[in-house]
Structure formats: structure tokens, C-alpha cells
Amino acid sequence: MGFTKKFEVQTHGNTKLQVIHTNELHKAATIMKQYERHLEFKHHKIVRVDVEYTNDVGEEQKQALVQLSVGKDHLVLLFQLSAADKNCTRFDNFLADPRYTFAGFSIDGDIEMLGRVGLEIAHFVDIQKEWRVPTATKPLDSLGDVSGILVHDYYNNMKKKITNTEHQRWARMPLSMRHIEYVAKDTYAAYEIWSRLTTIQEGLRRPKLEKEQSRKRARSWGDYDY
């Protein structure tokens, strides 16, 4: 049975996220079209991706919910794969499009889980592996660690934790409002983190590039035969 529900989730201050939870293929396809139009003219085509799993064990465990975000001004998609009756071609093609950078934390497990049902993410980054908190003592930084440096107000002050028991309910319908808030804020916070890190990294690279170009021009003028 198909369902589509829309929610409004308060993050911090006056920022509100519009969230769609659905298992309907046409609704997922419509949101993919919106994402594609938004990303078409973006220099950095960043998409936050995350996957929640069923409560099965080992090989029996499956993907239950896929979350996508392209920023606070666009719908956060919660696509209930465990309740979809078949694949959504537009959704599948969006994930496999190499133009987009899908960012997440500990994303390797999500990639493997999606691959079990034939879904491929062509271009992805694991924020834990790409960014290290200067004072970190753990092998890998968590979402909370990085957000504490960059987007504390987006994450640490507004994210409602859910219990281990609640974490076992991702395939059971309907999801509670606590589940919706948890995944919406988590998805949006991670999008903001990688978006800001990308801007920082580009800002650090630009002076080096300009300096190198200046040196090349100087060498070119020095070699000029008058």
C-alpha cells in the first residue's frame, strides 16, 4: 500500500526542514527531478545520503530507509525502500549519476547494503575518512565530533537521540515523529558539514593555485625573447 506523508521539522532558530516520507515511486521520482534541477547549475553537486537498516541479522539484514538531502531549502527525502513494491528507475539513476557527490559517515556499509539490491552510488565520500578533527583521539571522527567543530548549532543542540529499541524499528510502519526528526536532522547536519568543508577546502586551494599561476606567468615573461 502506497503512502506519502509530509512533515515540518524544526532544527534550530527559525530554520525548518520540509520532509517527505514515502514509499511511492512517482513521488520519489518527482523529488529526484527537483534535486536534478537544483544541482544542474551548482558547482559542487553535493547530496547527503544515509541508510537505516532492518532489524535482521547478518545476510538477512536489508536496507529499510534511504535519506537524501541537498540543503535546507529543499525537501528531505525519506524513501522507505522496505515498503516499496519495486525499484524506482529515476531514484536508481540518480544514485548512479557520477556528477553528484554523495556524502556520508561510515558510508562503506551503506554502499554495500544498497549493492545487495542492485543500487549503485557512483561517486561518494566518507566524511570520516576525508576530514580529521585536530584534537581527535579516535581512529575515525563521528558526526558529532565534526559538527562540534563546524556546525555545532545544526547538530549538537537540536538532535533528539533515539533509543536502541527505537533503532530497531526502521522497517515498521508508521515511523514515529521521533524517528522522522532524528533522520531529518541527521541528514541535514551531515549535508551542511560536507558543504562547509568543501567550501573551506576550495578556499585553501585557491591562493595556492593563484600563486602557482603567478609564478608561471613570471617565468613566461622571463623567457620572452625581446
Backbone bond lengths (Angstrom), bond angles and torsions (degrees), N, CA, C in turn:
res aa  C-N    CA-C-N  psi(-1)  N-CA   C-N-CA  omega(-1)  CA-C   N-CA-C  phi
1 M - - - 1.468 - - 1.525 110.03 -
2 G 1.322 115.55 130.23 1.455 119.35 -177.06 1.520 112.78 -80.11
3 F 1.317 115.70 147.04 1.461 119.90 175.62 1.524 109.65 -147.97
4 T 1.308 115.41 148.47 1.462 123.34 172.71 1.515 107.30 -142.64
5 K 1.327 115.96 123.78 1.455 120.91 178.47 1.520 109.37 -128.19
6 K 1.317 115.92 139.93 1.463 121.28 -179.66 1.526 108.90 -112.02
7 F 1.313 115.34 137.62 1.455 121.84 -179.02 1.530 109.96 -130.68
8 E 1.308 115.05 157.11 1.463 121.51 171.20 1.522 107.23 -119.17
9 V 1.313 115.82 123.46 1.467 121.20 -175.95 1.519 109.21 -116.75
10 Q 1.318 115.49 124.41 1.467 121.40 177.26 1.526 108.65 -80.83
11 T 1.336 116.60 128.46 1.455 119.20 179.19 1.524 110.26 -99.11
12 H 1.313 116.69 -70.47 1.459 121.41 178.81 1.521 107.56 -152.64
13 G 1.316 117.24 150.14 1.460 119.42 179.56 1.514 110.98 55.75
14 N 1.337 115.46 -128.85 1.468 120.99 -179.95 1.522 112.49 -98.97
15 T 1.327 117.62 5.61 1.459 120.79 -178.19 1.523 110.77 -77.24
16 K 1.331 115.18 126.03 1.454 121.01 178.46 1.525 109.33 -127.55
17 L 1.315 115.42 138.39 1.452 121.36 177.98 1.523 109.76 -100.70
18 Q 1.326 115.74 135.44 1.457 121.38 172.30 1.527 107.60 -94.64
19 V 1.314 116.09 122.69 1.461 121.89 -170.77 1.524 110.27 -122.09
20 I 1.327 116.02 134.16 1.463 122.00 174.92 1.521 108.93 -115.05
21 H 1.335 116.21 123.69 1.465 121.96 174.27 1.517 107.00 -111.39
22 T 1.324 116.92 120.42 1.462 119.68 -173.26 1.522 111.25 -152.11
23 N 1.328 115.02 158.13 1.462 121.52 167.88 1.525 110.07 -121.43
24 E 1.335 116.59 7.53 1.462 121.49 -175.31 1.533 110.44 -87.24
25 L 1.313 115.27 129.10 1.461 120.61 -174.71 1.522 111.95 -64.53
26 H 1.332 117.25 -41.19 1.464 119.27 -177.10 1.522 111.13 -67.17
27 K 1.337 117.31 -33.50 1.463 120.24 178.63 1.530 110.33 -69.92
28 A 1.336 116.38 -43.59 1.467 119.77 176.66 1.529 110.67 -60.81
29 A 1.335 116.45 -41.11 1.469 120.22 179.83 1.524 111.42 -64.84
30 T 1.331 116.78 -38.78 1.468 120.88 178.98 1.526 110.84 -62.62
31 I 1.329 116.79 -42.45 1.466 120.16 179.75 1.521 110.58 -68.87
32 M 1.341 117.74 -35.68 1.459 120.01 175.77 1.522 111.10 -60.39
33 K 1.328 116.91 -39.71 1.459 120.45 177.20 1.528 110.84 -61.64
34 Q 1.317 115.98 -41.85 1.465 120.41 178.50 1.527 110.57 -63.25
35 Y 1.323 116.56 -43.32 1.465 120.73 177.56 1.527 110.77 -60.97
36 E 1.316 116.21 -44.26 1.469 120.77 -178.57 1.523 111.49 -61.60
37 R 1.325 116.58 -42.23 1.476 119.98 178.53 1.522 110.64 -64.39
38 H 1.330 116.55 -40.66 1.463 120.85 179.70 1.527 111.42 -65.19
39 L 1.323 116.55 -42.85 1.460 120.97 -174.23 1.525 113.43 -80.65
40 E 1.324 116.92 -16.12 1.461 120.71 -173.75 1.522 112.35 -53.46
41 F 1.327 117.37 -43.11 1.456 120.53 -174.75 1.532 112.39 -105.75
42 K 1.331 116.38 11.74 1.453 120.27 177.14 1.532 110.38 -83.82
43 H 1.337 115.62 135.45 1.465 119.37 176.75 1.523 110.08 -66.65
44 H 1.324 116.07 -46.40 1.461 121.42 176.36 1.527 108.24 -105.03
45 K 1.320 115.93 110.62 1.466 121.69 -174.85 1.532 109.03 -94.36
46 I 1.337 114.56 78.22 1.465 121.63 -172.43 1.523 110.95 -96.20
47 V 1.319 115.48 133.54 1.466 122.49 175.73 1.525 107.65 -131.52
48 R 1.303 116.66 126.63 1.463 120.04 173.78 1.515 108.52 -82.77
49 V 1.321 116.75 132.35 1.460 121.06 178.33 1.528 108.87 -129.99
50 D 1.318 115.97 142.33 1.454 121.58 175.12 1.526 107.67 -151.98
51 V 1.319 115.58 154.60 1.461 120.96 -177.94 1.527 108.89 -132.30
52 E 1.316 115.95 133.12 1.460 121.97 170.84 1.527 107.92 -107.08
53 Y 1.338 116.01 148.41 1.456 120.81 -170.36 1.533 112.70 -112.09
54 T 1.328 114.32 164.64 1.454 120.03 173.32 1.528 109.25 -73.87
55 N 1.308 116.63 170.82 1.460 121.55 -176.57 1.525 112.50 -91.09
56 D 1.331 117.54 20.60 1.460 121.00 177.63 1.527 109.98 -80.82
57 V 1.320 116.12 173.37 1.461 121.69 -175.85 1.526 110.36 -115.84
58 G 1.338 115.68 141.36 1.462 120.70 173.98 1.510 113.11 62.67
59 E 1.334 115.37 -134.74 1.461 121.17 -177.53 1.524 112.69 -66.25
60 E 1.326 116.20 -17.90 1.467 119.86 179.63 1.528 111.94 -77.15
61 Q 1.336 116.82 -17.32 1.460 119.98 -179.16 1.527 109.53 -70.66
62 K 1.332 116.02 138.80 1.460 121.86 -177.25 1.520 109.83 -132.73
63 Q 1.322 113.89 166.94 1.457 119.26 174.71 1.526 108.93 -72.33
64 A 1.325 116.54 135.97 1.461 120.50 179.18 1.522 111.10 -108.23
65 L 1.331 116.13 -45.65 1.465 121.18 -172.07 1.519 109.19 -140.00
66 V 1.333 116.83 130.97 1.473 121.99 174.22 1.513 108.32 -111.51
67 Q 1.348 116.36 129.16 1.460 121.13 -179.13 1.525 109.75 -112.49
68 L 1.318 116.33 134.58 1.460 121.89 178.32 1.526 110.07 -131.76
69 S 1.338 115.58 143.53 1.463 120.92 176.03 1.521 109.24 -146.55
70 V 1.329 116.34 142.36 1.469 122.05 173.36 1.529 110.37 -123.87
71 G 1.335 116.47 22.86 1.459 119.96 176.25 1.518 112.76 123.81
72 K 1.332 114.79 165.04 1.460 120.91 -171.61 1.524 113.97 -68.02
73 D 1.331 118.22 -21.11 1.460 120.64 -178.13 1.517 113.23 -88.62
74 H 1.322 116.20 7.79 1.463 120.70 -178.70 1.522 109.86 -132.73
75 L 1.305 116.11 156.28 1.461 121.37 -178.42 1.521 111.84 -58.15
76 V 1.314 115.98 138.00 1.459 121.59 167.51 1.527 106.66 -87.83
77 L 1.323 116.31 123.54 1.461 120.65 -178.21 1.521 110.21 -96.35
78 L 1.323 116.02 125.30 1.455 123.15 170.34 1.527 106.18 -112.61
79 F 1.320 116.48 99.94 1.463 121.75 -174.80 1.527 108.58 -99.13
80 Q 1.321 115.42 114.20 1.467 122.33 -175.25 1.523 109.37 -83.31
81 L 1.343 115.93 85.60 1.459 120.28 -177.55 1.523 112.04 -64.52
82 S 1.317 117.29 -32.38 1.456 120.37 -178.07 1.520 112.56 -66.62
83 A 1.340 116.69 -15.83 1.462 120.53 -179.80 1.528 112.06 -115.41
84 A 1.331 117.44 7.91 1.474 120.86 177.72 1.518 109.02 -86.47
85 D 1.331 116.31 137.34 1.462 118.77 -174.79 1.520 113.15 -80.97
86 K 1.349 117.69 -17.96 1.458 121.30 175.65 1.528 108.94 -161.75
87 N 1.329 116.01 175.23 1.453 120.25 -177.38 1.523 111.69 -71.27
88 C 1.334 114.87 149.02 1.465 121.50 173.31 1.522 107.15 -101.22
89 T 1.319 117.12 109.68 1.459 121.90 -173.87 1.523 111.78 -58.37
90 R 1.316 117.28 -42.98 1.463 120.25 -178.48 1.531 110.53 -64.87
91 F 1.305 116.79 -39.65 1.463 121.99 177.15 1.528 109.88 -63.88
92 D 1.319 116.83 -47.01 1.466 121.66 179.80 1.526 110.70 -59.52
93 N 1.326 116.76 -45.42 1.468 121.25 -178.37 1.524 111.80 -67.24
94 F 1.321 116.27 -33.22 1.462 120.30 178.67 1.528 109.91 -64.36
95 L 1.319 117.09 -45.72 1.462 120.78 178.81 1.526 111.31 -61.38
96 A 1.323 116.83 -36.35 1.466 121.57 -174.91 1.524 113.53 -85.55
97 D 1.326 117.86 -1.93 1.465 121.04 -176.76 1.532 109.80 -75.53
98 P 1.334 118.53 117.37 1.474 121.18 -176.58 1.517 113.98 -70.84
99 R 1.326 118.46 -8.19 1.467 120.14 178.02 1.513 111.82 -72.11
100 Y 1.313 117.50 -22.17 1.459 121.01 -174.80 1.524 110.96 -98.92
101 T 1.316 115.90 143.51 1.458 122.09 175.07 1.519 108.97 -103.35
102 F 1.328 116.39 111.14 1.455 121.68 179.45 1.528 108.57 -92.16
103 A 1.321 116.10 120.06 1.456 121.51 -174.92 1.517 110.83 -110.95
104 G 1.334 115.64 140.87 1.454 119.79 178.27 1.510 111.19 -162.75
105 F 1.327 116.19 177.35 1.454 123.76 176.15 1.524 108.75 -108.78
106 S 1.345 116.61 132.70 1.473 121.12 -176.82 1.524 109.71 51.53
107 I 1.311 115.77 48.33 1.462 120.82 -170.01 1.528 112.97 -76.81
108 D 1.334 117.61 -16.26 1.466 119.96 -178.01 1.523 111.76 -57.20
109 G 1.339 116.55 -41.93 1.456 120.04 179.21 1.512 111.89 -64.57
110 D 1.336 116.62 -37.25 1.458 120.25 178.34 1.526 111.00 -66.67
111 I 1.341 116.46 -40.66 1.464 120.67 178.55 1.525 110.23 -60.67
112 E 1.320 115.82 -44.87 1.464 120.24 179.27 1.528 111.02 -63.39
113 M 1.329 116.32 -43.33 1.458 120.12 -177.95 1.527 111.01 -63.78
114 L 1.323 117.42 -42.80 1.458 120.64 178.68 1.526 111.40 -66.84
115 G 1.330 115.69 -34.62 1.458 119.41 179.50 1.516 113.23 -62.99
116 R 1.329 117.28 -25.76 1.466 120.60 179.31 1.526 112.14 -63.79
117 V 1.337 116.47 -24.81 1.472 119.60 179.46 1.526 110.73 -112.77
118 G 1.333 115.91 22.78 1.450 120.39 173.35 1.507 115.87 79.14
119 L 1.347 118.03 15.84 1.458 121.21 178.26 1.528 109.26 -98.55
120 E 1.326 116.07 130.96 1.462 121.49 -176.54 1.523 110.46 -121.71
121 I 1.326 116.03 132.90 1.458 121.01 170.30 1.525 106.81 -104.31
122 A 1.320 116.33 113.60 1.459 120.84 -171.72 1.521 112.98 -72.89
123 H 1.327 117.36 -39.47 1.474 120.62 -174.07 1.522 108.48 -133.21
124 F 1.323 116.78 114.39 1.459 119.68 -177.78 1.523 110.21 -142.85
125 V 1.328 115.17 158.14 1.462 121.73 174.89 1.523 108.31 -130.40
126 D 1.318 115.65 141.19 1.449 122.08 173.45 1.526 107.01 -98.28
127 I 1.313 116.81 110.48 1.467 120.82 -174.73 1.522 110.54 -59.93
128 Q 1.302 118.05 -33.64 1.461 120.99 179.21 1.520 112.63 -61.65
129 K 1.341 115.88 -32.05 1.458 120.09 -178.65 1.526 112.33 -89.39
130 E 1.327 116.33 -25.03 1.460 120.61 -176.47 1.519 112.83 -87.95
131 W 1.328 117.27 -22.04 1.465 120.71 -174.16 1.523 110.09 -133.89
132 R 1.320 116.44 133.79 1.454 121.15 177.86 1.517 109.66 -120.23
133 V 1.322 116.61 128.74 1.456 121.07 173.80 1.529 108.00 -69.13
134 P 1.341 118.71 129.57 1.471 120.85 -174.00 1.526 114.57 -54.49
135 T 1.324 117.51 -34.04 1.470 120.69 -176.63 1.521 112.83 -98.48
136 A 1.321 117.44 12.91 1.464 120.77 -174.72 1.524 111.53 -66.13
137 T 1.306 116.66 141.90 1.466 122.57 175.08 1.519 111.15 -116.56
138 K 1.342 116.92 -2.04 1.457 121.27 -179.61 1.529 109.78 -99.35
139 P 1.332 118.00 155.76 1.468 120.53 178.98 1.523 112.71 -57.87
140 L 1.334 116.48 -37.76 1.460 121.19 -179.98 1.521 109.59 -134.38
141 D 1.328 116.42 140.64 1.458 121.32 177.60 1.521 109.98 -79.57
142 S 1.304 116.08 144.77 1.457 121.33 175.34 1.519 109.56 -89.55
143 L 1.330 115.24 172.60 1.456 119.93 175.31 1.519 110.45 -58.50
144 G 1.322 116.36 -39.85 1.460 120.09 178.99 1.514 112.84 -65.35
145 D 1.346 117.53 -38.03 1.455 121.04 179.63 1.527 111.27 -61.24
146 V 1.334 115.63 -49.81 1.459 119.93 -176.62 1.514 110.96 -69.74
147 S 1.332 116.19 -39.93 1.459 118.61 -178.92 1.520 111.00 -66.07
148 G 1.336 116.83 -28.34 1.453 119.98 177.51 1.517 112.14 -62.95
149 I 1.329 116.62 -27.08 1.462 121.96 177.91 1.527 111.49 -85.61
150 L 1.349 116.12 -40.18 1.468 120.05 -168.30 1.519 115.16 -108.31
151 V 1.312 117.32 -46.08 1.469 119.42 -172.03 1.518 110.43 -134.18
152 H 1.288 116.21 51.81 1.461 121.33 -176.99 1.517 111.65 -52.28
153 D 1.329 116.74 -42.44 1.463 120.35 -177.86 1.517 112.35 -69.40
154 Y 1.327 117.78 -23.31 1.458 120.44 -179.55 1.519 111.94 -81.60
155 Y 1.312 116.88 -18.31 1.459 117.54 -170.03 1.526 113.58 -128.71
156 N 1.307 116.40 -64.79 1.461 119.34 -170.72 1.515 113.49 -63.45
157 N 1.329 117.28 -32.62 1.457 119.77 -175.54 1.518 113.89 -89.26
158 M 1.333 117.70 -6.41 1.458 116.63 -173.58 1.524 114.02 -133.07
159 K 1.305 119.19 -4.60 1.453 119.88 -175.65 1.524 111.68 -86.46
160 K 1.300 116.47 123.91 1.464 121.43 177.48 1.528 109.13 -88.07
161 K 1.304 115.25 123.11 1.455 119.78 178.63 1.531 109.73 -72.36
162 I 1.326 115.33 152.84 1.453 119.60 172.44 1.521 107.99 -120.69
163 T 1.298 116.30 154.04 1.458 121.53 -174.87 1.524 111.04 -77.12
164 N 1.340 115.84 166.56 1.458 120.48 176.69 1.523 110.88 -60.66
165 T 1.317 116.14 -36.80 1.465 119.64 178.45 1.518 110.71 -63.70
166 E 1.318 116.65 -43.01 1.466 120.23 177.88 1.519 111.14 -64.65
167 H 1.339 117.03 -33.05 1.463 120.71 179.34 1.523 112.27 -65.13
168 Q 1.309 117.41 -14.79 1.453 121.22 179.98 1.532 112.39 -90.24
169 R 1.324 116.41 5.48 1.465 119.90 -171.28 1.524 114.28 -109.58
170 W 1.308 118.80 16.02 1.465 119.85 -172.48 1.524 113.46 -66.37
171 A 1.306 117.58 -20.98 1.472 119.98 179.61 1.521 112.33 -97.82
172 R 1.324 117.38 -2.81 1.464 120.51 -178.54 1.523 110.39 -95.56
173 M 1.300 115.18 133.19 1.465 120.55 -177.42 1.530 109.85 -107.97
174 P 1.341 118.15 145.37 1.462 124.37 -3.99 1.526 111.24 -84.09
175 L 1.331 116.94 155.88 1.453 120.85 172.93 1.528 108.71 -70.61
176 S 1.318 115.76 145.48 1.462 119.35 178.64 1.526 110.03 -75.48
177 M 1.324 116.16 165.99 1.458 120.45 177.51 1.523 110.34 -64.42
178 R 1.312 117.71 -30.38 1.469 120.61 176.77 1.525 110.53 -64.36
179 H 1.329 117.17 -39.84 1.463 120.69 175.75 1.531 110.59 -62.86
180 I 1.320 116.05 -46.47 1.467 120.59 -178.46 1.528 110.56 -60.46
181 E 1.322 116.61 -46.63 1.465 120.75 179.77 1.522 110.94 -63.19
182 Y 1.310 116.10 -42.43 1.471 121.13 -178.20 1.526 110.86 -58.77
183 V 1.337 116.64 -54.11 1.463 118.95 -174.65 1.523 111.69 -72.11
184 A 1.332 118.26 -34.71 1.462 120.69 179.84 1.528 110.73 -64.31
185 K 1.333 116.64 -47.20 1.460 120.73 -179.09 1.526 111.23 -69.21
186 D 1.322 116.82 -39.37 1.454 121.70 177.82 1.524 110.65 -61.16
187 T 1.320 115.98 -45.76 1.461 121.39 -178.56 1.518 110.95 -64.99
188 Y 1.316 116.23 -45.61 1.464 120.29 -178.88 1.521 111.69 -67.17
189 A 1.345 117.63 -41.02 1.466 120.73 -179.56 1.519 111.38 -60.99
190 A 1.331 116.80 -43.95 1.464 120.00 -179.56 1.528 110.91 -67.28
191 Y 1.338 117.32 -36.24 1.470 119.37 175.40 1.529 110.02 -59.89
192 E 1.330 116.52 -46.52 1.466 120.59 -179.21 1.525 111.32 -62.18
193 I 1.320 116.83 -38.29 1.461 120.56 179.91 1.524 110.89 -61.40
194 W 1.342 116.92 -52.46 1.474 118.14 -176.38 1.525 111.48 -69.89
195 S 1.313 117.47 -33.57 1.460 120.45 176.98 1.528 110.37 -61.44
196 R 1.328 116.75 -44.55 1.461 120.69 -179.70 1.526 111.36 -70.07
197 L 1.317 116.68 -40.53 1.456 119.37 177.96 1.523 111.38 -62.13
198 T 1.323 116.37 -39.02 1.460 120.94 178.51 1.526 110.45 -62.89
199 T 1.320 116.22 -42.83 1.460 120.36 178.15 1.528 110.93 -63.49
200 I 1.322 116.56 -42.61 1.470 121.13 179.07 1.524 110.55 -62.61
201 Q 1.336 116.10 -47.11 1.459 120.18 -178.44 1.518 111.44 -62.46
202 E 1.327 116.42 -40.76 1.459 119.95 178.62 1.527 110.58 -65.77
203 G 1.334 116.30 -39.68 1.454 120.43 178.39 1.519 112.48 -63.36
204 L 1.338 117.11 -35.09 1.462 121.00 177.73 1.520 111.84 -72.82
205 R 1.329 116.82 -33.70 1.459 120.42 -178.85 1.523 112.60 -74.48
206 R 1.338 117.05 -33.00 1.456 120.41 -172.48 1.530 113.26 -59.82
207 P 1.354 120.06 -47.97 1.474 118.98 179.32 1.529 112.40 -60.93
208 K 1.343 116.79 -36.64 1.462 119.98 178.52 1.520 110.65 -64.74
209 L 1.329 116.55 -41.80 1.459 120.93 179.73 1.518 110.47 -65.79
210 E 1.331 117.01 -44.43 1.459 120.06 179.71 1.520 111.56 -64.29
211 K 1.326 116.72 -36.78 1.461 120.99 178.50 1.521 110.74 -65.65
212 E 1.342 115.62 -42.08 1.456 120.02 178.87 1.524 111.26 -65.63
213 Q 1.331 116.97 -40.42 1.463 120.36 177.92 1.524 111.35 -64.29
214 S 1.348 116.18 -37.50 1.458 120.97 178.04 1.524 110.61 -63.84
215 R 1.333 116.81 -40.49 1.462 120.62 177.99 1.515 111.64 -64.93
216 K 1.326 116.21 -39.77 1.465 120.09 179.08 1.520 110.81 -64.22
217 R 1.342 116.45 -40.65 1.470 119.18 178.52 1.522 110.67 -65.42
218 A 1.332 116.47 -39.70 1.461 120.36 179.33 1.522 110.90 -63.15
219 R 1.346 116.77 -42.52 1.454 119.53 177.88 1.509 111.60 -65.03
220 S 1.362 115.51 -36.67 1.454 120.16 179.58 1.514 110.92 -63.89
221 W 1.333 118.03 -44.76 1.463 121.60 177.78 1.528 111.27 -65.46
222 G 1.337 116.24 -34.77 1.459 119.58 -179.41 1.518 112.56 -68.34
223 D 1.343 115.30 -27.85 1.479 119.49 -179.84 1.507 112.83 -89.68
224 Y 1.348 117.42 -1.28 1.463 120.25 -174.48 1.527 110.70 -67.83
225 D 1.280 117.89 131.24 1.463 123.17 -179.22 1.513 110.67 -92.63
226 Y 1.342 116.51 104.44 1.450 120.01 179.75 1.542 110.13 -78.96
